[in-house]
Amino acid sequence: MAAQARPHREIIVAGGGLPGLSLAVALRRAFGEAVRITVCDPAFARAGGPDLRAYAVAAGGRRMLERLGVWPAVAAGAQPIREMVITDSRLSDPVRPTFLTFAGEVEEGEPFAHMVEGGALLGALRAAAAEAGAILDPTPVRAAVPESGAITARLADGRSLRASLVVAADGARSRLREAAGISWIGWSYPQSGIVATVSHERDHEGRAVEHFLPSGPFAILPLSPGGSLGHRSSIVWTERQADVPALLGGDREDALREVERRFGLTLGALALETPLAAYPLSFGIARRFGAPRLALLGDAAHVVHPIAGQGLNLGLKSAAALAEALTDAMRLGLDPGGPDALQAYERSRRADTLAMGAATDGLNRLFSTDVLPVRLVRDFGLGLVDRLPALKRLFIQEAAGLRGAQPRLMRGEAL
Ligand SMILES: Cc1cc2nc3c(=O)[nH]c(=O)nc-3n(C[C@H](O)[C@H](O)[C@H](O)COP(=O)(O)OP(=O)(O)OC[C@H]3O[C@@H](n4cnc5c(N)ncnc54)[C@H](O)[C@@H]3O)c2cc1C
């Protein structure tokens, strides 16, 4: 439904990951032909390996995807998280006591998050962007050069595209962020996130489990039924970087044994449905979320540890906030690449992303240690939280992405 027929605007999104595509769908659905959107990403041309990650899409993100008409395409394969269980133990401990459990609804019948497989979500967003009329171009953007009243994106094949705004959604190592001279505050963790899909004999009943082990968290996240043993989970296994080559270099049997040691046997026999894949982990936030006629989006603006499964959710929230700032500007007849729109975007996202970055960094440091006094204090803290229902409700609202100011799309409203 086109909200406004003119003036004609041109926006280029460099990076067709989940946040970049969400922004393109949102703007095309709101403005139709009045906004020409080109999403450039060399990944459009690659058959490539599938993204083995599965995402915990929080309630706010699901409401947004519903509003954009994308959710129905992934709903059948999405697994609601009905409960979260947190344990704190060593690999050698014979039992893993549960310290904290959360029941998983934010509203009656609305789970705080769903697990969705990365490949399915990306496919659905690409299809929605194409259907909404965004141009999907498989050419990388090499540079974005602001000039008077416009910005020119220089593409790798020699073409130059003029636009009101370039959105750099080109990932954590954003070339466009660097070229714009925006500095990055952050660090790498001496850890990698190993991901894989595992099948098991018994039903997980929608339960997500986070085992805090000394090398970092080992998360078991429920997926929809399937796999060779009938039920599936995704694992995100944080491991010391130095140990990762040996874990990935062994054969499938060795890998399965290592997974079994951490996963435990509560869901019966296990089988690996995919190879193990490792992602280096880091934390970082851009000093500014924009430069003249350039807005940073997704991991190009902020990267957090996956301990709380919030990286993509932050990216979707930023896409919703940027879509809102651009929409509000264009409805007033203002330039979407002008400073007012970009400042409104930055104001709406900065505090939230900093808070989430600090929280995930602190949690990772607190739990990736085996020092006994620290373990005792954190286990006492977990036990305490477990007995405070009001605090637990607060945490669930936070994990669902529903605390604090929400962009309209995250509330499930139209732009
Ligand atoms: C192990 C692990 C588990 C995770 N689990 C979760 C989870 O459960 N929930 C959650 O919310 N988040 C999770 N995250 C975080 C999440 O994966 C990221 O936040 C999210 O993928 C960021 O998307 P993005 O599009 O910004 O960046 P990317 O996914 O890196 O995409 C960037 C895109 O830009 C393209 N590109 C690069 N350079 C150019 C260029 N010059 N021109 C054009 N295109 C370009 C690339 O081809 C790519 O498609 C996890 C992360 C890790 C590492």
PDBQT file of the ligand as one rigid body, heavy atoms in Angstrom, charges set to zero:
ROOT
HETATM    1  C1  LIG A 501      27.507 -18.228  16.054  1.00  0.00    +0.000 C 
HETATM    2  C2  LIG A 501      26.515 -17.108  15.952  1.00  0.00    +0.000 A 
HETATM    3  C3  LIG A 501      25.187 -17.331  16.346  1.00  0.00    +0.000 A 
HETATM    4  C4  LIG A 501      24.264 -16.289  16.289  1.00  0.00    +0.000 A 
HETATM    5  N1  LIG A 501      22.989 -16.518  16.734  1.00  0.00    +0.000 NA
HETATM    6  C5  LIG A 501      22.086 -15.493  16.746  1.00  0.00    +0.000 A 
HETATM    7  C6  LIG A 501      20.738 -15.671  17.270  1.00  0.00    +0.000 A 
HETATM    8  O1  LIG A 501      20.331 -16.754  17.721  1.00  0.00    +0.000 OA
HETATM    9  N2  LIG A 501      19.889 -14.608  17.249  1.00  0.00    +0.000 N 
HETATM   10  C7  LIG A 501      20.303 -13.395  16.777  1.00  0.00    +0.000 A 
HETATM   11  O2  LIG A 501      19.505 -12.446  16.843  1.00  0.00    +0.000 OA
HETATM   12  N3  LIG A 501      21.554 -13.193  16.258  1.00  0.00    +0.000 NA
HETATM   13  C8  LIG A 501      22.463 -14.197  16.235  1.00  0.00    +0.000 A 
HETATM   14  N4  LIG A 501      23.713 -13.989  15.736  1.00  0.00    +0.000 N 
HETATM   15  C9  LIG A 501      24.058 -12.687  15.155  1.00  0.00    +0.000 C 
HETATM   16  C10 LIG A 501      23.624 -12.553  13.690  1.00  0.00    +0.000 C 
HETATM   17  O3  LIG A 501      24.122 -13.643  12.929  1.00  0.00    +0.000 OA
HETATM   18  C11 LIG A 501      24.103 -11.246  13.044  1.00  0.00    +0.000 C 
HETATM   19  O4  LIG A 501      23.837 -10.176  13.904  1.00  0.00    +0.000 OA
HETATM   20  C12 LIG A 501      23.404 -10.983  11.698  1.00  0.00    +0.000 C 
HETATM   21  O5  LIG A 501      23.620 -12.058  10.820  1.00  0.00    +0.000 OA
HETATM   22  C13 LIG A 501      23.926  -9.698  11.059  1.00  0.00    +0.000 C 
HETATM   23  O6  LIG A 501      23.390  -9.512   9.772  1.00  0.00    +0.000 OA
HETATM   24  P1  LIG A 501      24.046  -8.436   8.781  1.00  0.00    +0.000 P 
HETATM   25  O7  LIG A 501      23.229  -8.525   7.526  1.00  0.00    +0.000 OA
HETATM   26  O8  LIG A 501      24.186  -7.128   9.445  1.00  0.00    +0.000 OA
HETATM   27  O9  LIG A 501      25.519  -8.958   8.505  1.00  0.00    +0.000 OA
HETATM   28  P2  LIG A 501      25.963 -10.215   7.643  1.00  0.00    +0.000 P 
HETATM   29  O10 LIG A 501      25.081 -11.379   7.942  1.00  0.00    +0.000 OA
HETATM   30  O11 LIG A 501      27.427 -10.333   7.832  1.00  0.00    +0.000 OA
HETATM   31  O12 LIG A 501      25.646  -9.796   6.133  1.00  0.00    +0.000 OA
HETATM   32  C14 LIG A 501      26.361  -8.802   5.449  1.00  0.00    +0.000 C 
HETATM   33  C15 LIG A 501      26.045  -8.938   3.968  1.00  0.00    +0.000 C 
HETATM   34  O13 LIG A 501      26.726  -7.880   3.279  1.00  0.00    +0.000 OA
HETATM   35  C16 LIG A 501      27.282  -8.419   2.083  1.00  0.00    +0.000 C 
HETATM   36  N5  LIG A 501      28.411  -7.549   1.717  1.00  0.00    +0.000 N 
HETATM   37  C17 LIG A 501      29.635  -7.479   2.287  1.00  0.00    +0.000 A 
HETATM   38  N6  LIG A 501      30.387  -6.536   1.678  1.00  0.00    +0.000 NA
HETATM   39  C18 LIG A 501      29.606  -5.990   0.698  1.00  0.00    +0.000 A 
HETATM   40  C19 LIG A 501      29.802  -4.953  -0.273  1.00  0.00    +0.000 A 
HETATM   41  N7  LIG A 501      30.957  -4.288  -0.371  1.00  0.00    +0.000 N 
HETATM   42  N8  LIG A 501      28.782  -4.653  -1.111  1.00  0.00    +0.000 NA
HETATM   43  C20 LIG A 501      27.601  -5.299  -1.021  1.00  0.00    +0.000 A 
HETATM   44  N9  LIG A 501      27.360  -6.287  -0.117  1.00  0.00    +0.000 NA
HETATM   45  C21 LIG A 501      28.338  -6.623   0.721  1.00  0.00    +0.000 A 
HETATM   46  C22 LIG A 501      27.682  -9.846   2.436  1.00  0.00    +0.000 C 
HETATM   47  O14 LIG A 501      27.755 -10.649   1.265  1.00  0.00    +0.000 OA
HETATM   48  C23 LIG A 501      26.542 -10.260   3.370  1.00  0.00    +0.000 C 
HETATM   49  O15 LIG A 501      25.467 -10.870   2.677  1.00  0.00    +0.000 OA
HETATM   50  C24 LIG A 501      24.665 -15.009  15.785  1.00  0.00    +0.000 A 
HETATM   51  C25 LIG A 501      25.978 -14.801  15.363  1.00  0.00    +0.000 A 
HETATM   52  C26 LIG A 501      26.902 -15.835  15.446  1.00  0.00    +0.000 A 
HETATM   53  C27 LIG A 501      28.329 -15.592  15.006  1.00  0.00    +0.000 C 
ENDROOT
TORSDOF 0
